Amino acid sequence: MTNMENLNKYNEIFTEVFGVKPEALDANFSKENVESWDSVHQLNLVTLAEETFDVMLDPEDILAFTSYEAGKEILRRQDVEL
């Protein structure tokens, strides 16, 4: 998959979980700034990311998946090109 396809899939995960438009996804999209971000949403993000990119995240990565940018970095460490 190309970087663009992966990025689009990554964005789709966030738009599905949070019900936002892709334009809302930026460096400020995080647990601190998104009112609806809770543990259920975070778990849904992680589950969808693992399924979409066929990876298994470590518990510390799951806990650190607290923003749009952090998720990208975590997936890059799993050799997912975004």
C-alpha positions in Angstrom: 0.0 0.0 0.0 1.2 3.5 -0.7 1.7 6.1 2.0 -1.4 8.0 0.7 -3.6 4.9 0.8 -2.4 4.2 4.4 -3.0 7.8 5.4 -6.5 7.7 4.0 -7.2 4.5 5.9 -5.8 6.0 9.0 -8.0 9.1 8.6 -11.0 6.8 8.0 -10.4 5.2 11.4 -10.7 8.6 13.1 -13.6 9.7 11.1 -15.5 6.5 11.9 -14.7 6.5 15.6 -15.3 10.2 16.3 -17.8 11.0 13.5 -15.7 13.9 12.3 -14.8 15.1 8.8 -11.2 14.4 7.6 -10.5 18.1 7.7 -10.8 18.1 11.5 -7.8 15.8 11.8 -4.7 17.7 12.6 -1.9 18.1 15.2 -4.5 19.5 17.7 -6.8 16.4 17.4 -6.0 14.8 20.8 -7.4 13.5 24.0 -6.9 17.0 25.5 -8.7 18.9 22.8 -11.5 16.5 21.7 -14.4 16.4 24.3 -15.7 13.0 23.1 -12.3 11.3 23.4 -12.6 8.7 26.2 -11.2 5.2 26.9 -13.9 3.6 24.7 -13.0 5.8 21.7 -9.3 5.1 22.3 -9.8 1.4 22.4 -11.9 1.6 19.2 -9.1 3.5 17.5 -6.5 1.0 18.6 -8.6 -2.0 17.6 -9.4 -0.5 14.1 -5.8 0.5 13.6 -4.6 -3.1 14.5 -7.1 -4.6 12.2 -6.6 -2.2 9.3 -2.8 -2.3 9.3 -2.4 -5.9 10.6 -0.3 -5.0 13.6 -0.4 -5.8 17.3 0.3 -2.9 19.6 2.1 -3.2 22.9 0.2 -2.1 26.0 2.3 1.0 26.3 1.6 2.0 22.7 -2.1 1.5 23.4 -2.0 3.8 26.3 0.1 6.4 24.3 -2.4 6.4 21.4 -3.8 9.7 22.7 -3.7 11.9 19.6 -3.8 11.9 15.8 -0.1 12.5 15.7 0.8 10.0 18.4 -1.1 7.3 16.6 0.9 8.0 13.4 4.2 7.7 15.2 3.1 4.5 16.9 2.2 3.0 13.6 5.4 4.1 12.0 7.3 2.2 14.6 5.3 -0.8 13.5 6.6 -0.3 9.9 3.4 1.2 8.7 4.1 3.9 6.2 1.9 7.0 6.6 
